[in-house]
Amino acid sequence: MLIIILSGHYVQRIVRTGSEKMTQNSRRTITIKLFIFTFISQVIPQLAKRHQVIHIVRTANLFILIVSLSLFLHTLILITS
């Protein structure tokens, strides 16, 4: 949970400081990725724990990793451009 809050704060700070470099489309993309990251990391594991389905938790963890790496690379590209 703390990692999610810190990563969200980090991305928001990047979006604010680098907003001159970003288009509306890239801001929307970052917002959508943040929403997906938060949804997958919070909702799906809770549902899976209730139903005790291990493969859902593993799949959710894989999606969290993919979305967070994508979000990190996207913001890194925006900062360096």
N, CA, C and O atoms as a GROMACS GRO file, in nm:
protein
  324
    1MET      N    1   0.083  -0.120   0.000
    1MET     CA    2   0.000   0.000   0.000
    1MET      C    3   0.087   0.126   0.000
    1MET      O    4   0.060   0.221  -0.072
    2LEU      N    5   0.192   0.125   0.081
    2LEU     CA    6   0.282   0.240   0.088
    2LEU      C    7   0.353   0.262  -0.045
    2LEU      O    8   0.374   0.375  -0.088
    3ILE      N    9   0.390   0.151  -0.111
    3ILE     CA   10   0.456   0.162  -0.241
    3ILE      C   11   0.363   0.226  -0.343
    3ILE      O   12   0.406   0.307  -0.425
    4ILE      N   13   0.237   0.190  -0.338
    4ILE     CA   14   0.140   0.248  -0.431
    4ILE      C   15   0.125   0.397  -0.407
    4ILE      O   16   0.121   0.475  -0.502
    5ILE      N   17   0.116   0.437  -0.282
    5ILE     CA   18   0.102   0.579  -0.250
    5ILE      C   19   0.227   0.655  -0.294
    5ILE      O   20   0.216   0.762  -0.353
    6LEU      N   21   0.344   0.600  -0.265
    6LEU     CA   22   0.469   0.667  -0.304
    6LEU      C   23   0.484   0.674  -0.456
    6LEU      O   24   0.526   0.777  -0.509
    7SER      N   25   0.449   0.566  -0.525
    7SER     CA   26   0.462   0.569  -0.671
    7SER      C   27   0.362   0.666  -0.732
    7SER      O   28   0.393   0.735  -0.829
    8GLY      N   29   0.241   0.672  -0.676
    8GLY     CA   30   0.143   0.769  -0.724
    8GLY      C   31   0.188   0.912  -0.701
    8GLY      O   32   0.171   0.997  -0.788
    9HIS      N   33   0.245   0.937  -0.584
    9HIS     CA   34   0.296   1.071  -0.554
    9HIS      C   35   0.412   1.106  -0.646
    9HIS      O   36   0.422   1.219  -0.694
   10TYR      N   37   0.498   1.009  -0.672
   10TYR     CA   38   0.613   1.030  -0.760
   10TYR      C   39   0.566   1.066  -0.901
   10TYR      O   40   0.618   1.160  -0.962
   11VAL      N   41   0.470   0.991  -0.953
   11VAL     CA   42   0.420   1.016  -1.088
   11VAL      C   43   0.348   1.150  -1.095
   11VAL      O   44   0.364   1.223  -1.192
   12GLN      N   45   0.269   1.184  -0.992
   12GLN     CA   46   0.201   1.314  -0.991
   12GLN      C   47   0.302   1.428  -0.992
   12GLN      O   48   0.281   1.528  -1.060
   13ARG      N   49   0.410   1.414  -0.918
   13ARG     CA   50   0.513   1.518  -0.915
   13ARG      C   51   0.579   1.532  -1.052
   13ARG      O   52   0.605   1.643  -1.098
   14ILE      N   53   0.605   1.420  -1.116
   14ILE     CA   54   0.664   1.424  -1.250
   14ILE      C   55   0.568   1.490  -1.349
   14ILE      O   56   0.610   1.570  -1.432
   15VAL      N   57   0.442   1.456  -1.339
   15VAL     CA   58   0.343   1.514  -1.430
   15VAL      C   59   0.334   1.664  -1.410
   15VAL      O   60   0.325   1.739  -1.508
   16ARG      N   61   0.336   1.709  -1.286
   16ARG     CA   62   0.328   1.853  -1.259
   16ARG      C   63   0.452   1.926  -1.309
   16ARG      O   64   0.441   2.031  -1.372
   17THR      N   65   0.570   1.872  -1.279
   17THR     CA   66   0.693   1.943  -1.316
   17THR      C   67   0.723   1.935  -1.465
   17THR      O   68   0.782   2.027  -1.521
   18GLY      N   69   0.682   1.828  -1.529
   18GLY     CA   70   0.712   1.814  -1.671
   18GLY      C   71   0.593   1.839  -1.760
   18GLY      O   72   0.591   1.793  -1.874
   19SER      N   73   0.494   1.912  -1.711
   19SER     CA   74   0.371   1.928  -1.788
   19SER      C   75   0.390   2.010  -1.915
   19SER      O   76   0.312   1.997  -2.009
   20GLU      N   77   0.494   2.096  -1.919
   20GLU     CA   78   0.518   2.173  -2.041
   20GLU      C   79   0.557   2.081  -2.155
   20GLU      O   80   0.526   2.107  -2.271
   21LYS      N   81   0.626   1.973  -2.122
   21LYS     CA   82   0.677   1.882  -2.224
   21LYS      C   83   0.571   1.783  -2.271
   21LYS      O   84   0.585   1.722  -2.377
   22MET      N   85   0.466   1.767  -2.194
   22MET     CA   86   0.370   1.662  -2.223
   22MET      C   87   0.248   1.716  -2.296
   22MET      O   88   0.204   1.829  -2.275
   23THR      N   89   0.196   1.632  -2.381
   23THR     CA   90   0.071   1.664  -2.447
   23THR      C   91  -0.044   1.614  -2.361
   23THR      O   92  -0.024   1.542  -2.262
   24GLN      N   93  -0.164   1.652  -2.399
   24GLN     CA   94  -0.282   1.605  -2.326
   24GLN      C   95  -0.294   1.454  -2.336
   24GLN      O   96  -0.337   1.388  -2.242
   25ASN      N   97  -0.257   1.399  -2.450
   25ASN     CA   98  -0.267   1.255  -2.470
   25ASN      C   99  -0.174   1.179  -2.375
   25ASN      O  100  -0.214   1.076  -2.321
   26SER      N  101  -0.053   1.227  -2.355
   26SER     CA  102   0.039   1.157  -2.265
   26SER      C  103  -0.005   1.169  -2.120
   26SER      O  104   0.014   1.076  -2.042
   27ARG      N  105  -0.065   1.282  -2.082
   27ARG     CA  106  -0.119   1.294  -1.946
   27ARG      C  107  -0.233   1.195  -1.925
   27ARG      O  108  -0.243   1.132  -1.820
   28ARG      N  109  -0.318   1.183  -2.025
   28ARG     CA  110  -0.430   1.089  -2.016
   28ARG      C  111  -0.377   0.946  -2.006
   28ARG      O  112  -0.431   0.866  -1.930
   29THR      N  113  -0.274   0.913  -2.082
   29THR     CA  114  -0.216   0.779  -2.077
   29THR      C  115  -0.161   0.748  -1.939
   29THR      O  116  -0.183   0.638  -1.887
   30ILE      N  117  -0.091   0.842  -1.879
   30ILE     CA  118  -0.037   0.821  -1.744
   30ILE      C  119  -0.150   0.804  -1.644
   30ILE      O  120  -0.141   0.719  -1.555
   31THR      N  121  -0.255   0.884  -1.656
   31THR     CA  122  -0.368   0.873  -1.564
   31THR      C  123  -0.435   0.737  -1.576
   31THR      O  124  -0.469   0.675  -1.475
   32ILE      N  125  -0.453   0.689  -1.698
   32ILE     CA  126  -0.515   0.558  -1.719
   32ILE      C  127  -0.428   0.447  -1.661
   32ILE      O  128  -0.478   0.355  -1.598
   33LYS      N  129  -0.297   0.456  -1.683
   33LYS     CA  130  -0.206   0.354  -1.628
   33LYS      C  131  -0.206   0.356  -1.476
   33LYS      O  132  -0.201   0.251  -1.412
   34LEU      N  133  -0.212   0.475  -1.418
   34LEU     CA  134  -0.220   0.483  -1.271
   34LEU      C  135  -0.348   0.420  -1.219
   34LEU      O  136  -0.347   0.349  -1.119
   35PHE      N  137  -0.460   0.446  -1.288
   35PHE     CA  138  -0.588   0.388  -1.247
   35PHE      C  139  -0.582   0.236  -1.256
   35PHE      O  140  -0.625   0.166  -1.164
   36ILE      N  141  -0.530   0.184  -1.366
   36ILE     CA  142  -0.520   0.039  -1.383
   36ILE      C  143  -0.430  -0.021  -1.275
   36ILE      O  144  -0.463  -0.124  -1.216
   37PHE      N  145  -0.317   0.045  -1.250
   37PHE     CA  146  -0.224  -0.003  -1.147
   37PHE      C  147  -0.292  -0.009  -1.011
   37PHE      O  148  -0.281  -0.108  -0.940
   38THR      N  149  -0.363   0.098  -0.975
   38THR     CA  150  -0.430   0.102  -0.845
   38THR      C  151  -0.541  -0.001  -0.837
   38THR      O  152  -0.555  -0.069  -0.735
   39PHE      N  153  -0.620  -0.012  -0.943
   39PHE     CA  154  -0.731  -0.108  -0.943
   39PHE      C  155  -0.680  -0.250  -0.928
   39PHE      O  156  -0.729  -0.326  -0.844
   40ILE      N  157  -0.583  -0.286  -1.009
   40ILE     CA  158  -0.531  -0.423  -1.005
   40ILE      C  159  -0.465  -0.453  -0.872
   40ILE      O  160  -0.481  -0.562  -0.817
   41SER      N  161  -0.390  -0.357  -0.820
   41SER     CA  162  -0.316  -0.385  -0.696
   41SER      C  163  -0.404  -0.384  -0.573
   41SER      O  164  -0.365  -0.440  -0.470
   42GLN      N  165  -0.522  -0.323  -0.578
   42GLN     CA  166  -0.608  -0.317  -0.461
   42GLN      C  167  -0.728  -0.411  -0.469
   42GLN      O  168  -0.754  -0.487  -0.375
   43VAL      N  169  -0.801  -0.408  -0.579
   43VAL     CA  170  -0.929  -0.477  -0.586
   43VAL      C  171  -0.913  -0.626  -0.614
   43VAL      O  172  -0.970  -0.709  -0.543
   44ILE      N  173  -0.836  -0.661  -0.714
   44ILE     CA  174  -0.827  -0.801  -0.755
   44ILE      C  175  -0.769  -0.891  -0.647
   44ILE      O  176  -0.825  -0.998  -0.622
   45PRO      N  177  -0.658  -0.854  -0.580
   45PRO     CA  178  -0.610  -0.943  -0.472
   45PRO      C  179  -0.711  -0.960  -0.358
   45PRO      O  180  -0.718  -1.068  -0.298
   46GLN      N  181  -0.787  -0.856  -0.327
   46GLN     CA  182  -0.888  -0.869  -0.221
   46GLN      C  183  -0.997  -0.968  -0.262
   46GLN      O  184  -1.041  -1.050  -0.182
   47LEU      N  185  -1.041  -0.959  -0.387
   47LEU     CA  186  -1.142  -1.054  -0.436
   47LEU      C  187  -1.086  -1.196  -0.438
   47LEU      O  188  -1.156  -1.291  -0.402
   48ALA      N  189  -0.962  -1.209  -0.479
   48ALA     CA  190  -0.902  -1.342  -0.487
   48ALA      C  191  -0.883  -1.403  -0.348
   48ALA      O  192  -0.899  -1.524  -0.332
   49LYS      N  193  -0.849  -1.322  -0.249
   49LYS     CA  194  -0.832  -1.374  -0.113
   49LYS      C  195  -0.965  -1.424  -0.058
   49LYS      O  196  -0.970  -1.524   0.013
   50ARG      N  197  -1.072  -1.353  -0.090
   50ARG     CA  198  -1.204  -1.398  -0.043
   50ARG      C  199  -1.242  -1.532  -0.102
   50ARG      O  200  -1.300  -1.617  -0.035
   51HIS      N  201  -1.208  -1.550  -0.229
   51HIS     CA  202  -1.245  -1.674  -0.297
   51HIS      C  203  -1.132  -1.777  -0.295
   51HIS      O  204  -1.147  -1.888  -0.346
   52GLN      N  205  -1.021  -1.740  -0.236
   52GLN     CA  206  -0.904  -1.827  -0.222
   52GLN      C  207  -0.860  -1.886  -0.356
   52GLN      O  208  -0.841  -2.007  -0.370
   53VAL      N  209  -0.844  -1.798  -0.452
   53VAL     CA  210  -0.799  -1.841  -0.585
   53VAL      C  211  -0.657  -1.789  -0.605
   53VAL      O  212  -0.636  -1.670  -0.624
   54ILE      N  213  -0.563  -1.879  -0.599
   54ILE     CA  214  -0.422  -1.841  -0.602
   54ILE      C  215  -0.380  -1.789  -0.740
   54ILE      O  216  -0.302  -1.694  -0.748
   55HIS      N  217  -0.430  -1.849  -0.847
   55HIS     CA  218  -0.384  -1.807  -0.980
   55HIS      C  219  -0.430  -1.666  -1.013
   55HIS      O  220  -0.365  -1.598  -1.092
   56ILE      N  221  -0.539  -1.619  -0.954
   56ILE     CA  222  -0.582  -1.480  -0.975
   56ILE      C  223  -0.482  -1.385  -0.910
   56ILE      O  224  -0.449  -1.281  -0.967
   57VAL      N  225  -0.434  -1.420  -0.793
   57VAL     CA  226  -0.335  -1.335  -0.725
   57VAL      C  227  -0.205  -1.330  -0.806
   57VAL      O  228  -0.146  -1.224  -0.822
   58ARG      N  229  -0.163  -1.444  -0.857
   58ARG     CA  230  -0.041  -1.447  -0.939
   58ARG      C  231  -0.057  -1.364  -1.066
   58ARG      O  232   0.033  -1.290  -1.104
   59THR      N  233  -0.172  -1.376  -1.131
   59THR     CA  234  -0.198  -1.298  -1.252
   59THR      C  235  -0.204  -1.150  -1.220
   59THR      O  236  -0.151  -1.068  -1.295
   60ALA      N  237  -0.267  -1.115  -1.110
   60ALA     CA  238  -0.274  -0.973  -1.070
   60ALA      C  239  -0.135  -0.919  -1.041
   60ALA      O  240  -0.104  -0.806  -1.079
   61ASN      N  241  -0.051  -0.997  -0.976
   61ASN     CA  242   0.086  -0.952  -0.949
   61ASN      C  243   0.164  -0.932  -1.078
   61ASN      O  244   0.244  -0.838  -1.088
   62LEU      N  245   0.143  -1.018  -1.175
   62LEU     CA  246   0.208  -1.002  -1.304
   62LEU      C  247   0.162  -0.874  -1.373
   62LEU      O  248   0.243  -0.801  -1.429
   63PHE      N  249   0.031  -0.847  -1.371
   63PHE     CA  250  -0.021  -0.724  -1.430
   63PHE      C  251   0.030  -0.601  -1.358
   63PHE      O  252   0.060  -0.500  -1.422
   64ILE      N  253   0.041  -0.608  -1.227
   64ILE     CA  254   0.096  -0.495  -1.150
   64ILE      C  255   0.238  -0.466  -1.195
   64ILE      O  256   0.275  -0.350  -1.215
   65LEU      N  257   0.316  -0.569  -1.212
   65LEU     CA  258   0.454  -0.552  -1.256
   65LEU      C  259   0.460  -0.491  -1.396
   65LEU      O  260   0.537  -0.398  -1.420
   66ILE      N  261   0.380  -0.541  -1.488
   66ILE     CA  262   0.380  -0.491  -1.626
   66ILE      C  263   0.335  -0.346  -1.632
   66ILE      O  264   0.400  -0.264  -1.697
   67VAL      N  265   0.225  -0.314  -1.564
   67VAL     CA  266   0.173  -0.177  -1.569
   67VAL      C  267   0.268  -0.080  -1.501
   67VAL      O  268   0.289   0.031  -1.550
   68SER      N  269   0.327  -0.119  -1.388
   68SER     CA  270   0.418  -0.028  -1.320
   68SER      C  271   0.546  -0.005  -1.400
   68SER      O  272   0.597   0.107  -1.403
   69LEU      N  273   0.598  -0.108  -1.466
   69LEU     CA  274   0.714  -0.089  -1.552
   69LEU      C  275   0.680   0.000  -1.671
   69LEU      O  276   0.760   0.085  -1.710
   70SER      N  277   0.564  -0.021  -1.728
   70SER     CA  278   0.520   0.062  -1.840
   70SER      C  279   0.505   0.207  -1.798
   70SER      O  280   0.545   0.298  -1.870
   71LEU      N  281   0.446   0.228  -1.681
   71LEU     CA  282   0.428   0.363  -1.628
   71LEU      C  283   0.563   0.429  -1.600
   71LEU      O  284   0.582   0.546  -1.632
   72PHE      N  285   0.655   0.355  -1.543
   72PHE     CA  286   0.787   0.409  -1.514
   72PHE      C  287   0.860   0.447  -1.643
   72PHE      O  288   0.917   0.556  -1.652
   73LEU      N  289   0.859   0.358  -1.742
   73LEU     CA  290   0.927   0.387  -1.868
   73LEU      C  291   0.863   0.505  -1.940
   73LEU      O  292   0.932   0.588  -1.998
   74HIS      N  293   0.730   0.512  -1.936
   74HIS     CA  294   0.660   0.623  -2.001
   74HIS      C  295   0.700   0.757  -1.939
   74HIS      O  296   0.728   0.852  -2.011
   75THR      N  297   0.703   0.764  -1.807
   75THR     CA  298   0.740   0.889  -1.741
   75THR      C  299   0.888   0.920  -1.761
   75THR      O  300   0.926   1.037  -1.774
   76LEU      N  301   0.971   0.818  -1.765
   76LEU     CA  302   1.114   0.839  -1.789
   76LEU      C  303   1.138   0.897  -1.929
   76LEU      O  304   1.220   0.987  -1.946
   77ILE      N  305   1.067   0.845  -2.027
   77ILE     CA  306   1.079   0.897  -2.163
   77ILE      C  307   1.031   1.041  -2.170
   77ILE      O  308   1.092   1.124  -2.238
   78LEU      N  309   0.922   1.071  -2.100
   78LEU     CA  310   0.870   1.208  -2.102
   78LEU      C  311   0.966   1.306  -2.036
   78LEU      O  312   0.979   1.420  -2.080
   79ILE      N  313   1.033   1.262  -1.931
   79ILE     CA  314   1.127   1.351  -1.861
   79ILE      C  315   1.249   1.379  -1.947
   79ILE      O  316   1.296   1.492  -1.955
   80THR      N  317   1.300   1.275  -2.012
   80THR     CA  318   1.424   1.292  -2.088
   80THR      C  319   1.402   1.356  -2.224
   80THR      O  320   1.499   1.401  -2.286
   81SER      N  321   1.280   1.361  -2.272
   81SER     CA  322   1.257   1.419  -2.405
   81SER      C  323   1.252   1.570  -2.400
   81SER      O  324   1.234   1.635  -2.503
   0.00000   0.00000   0.00000
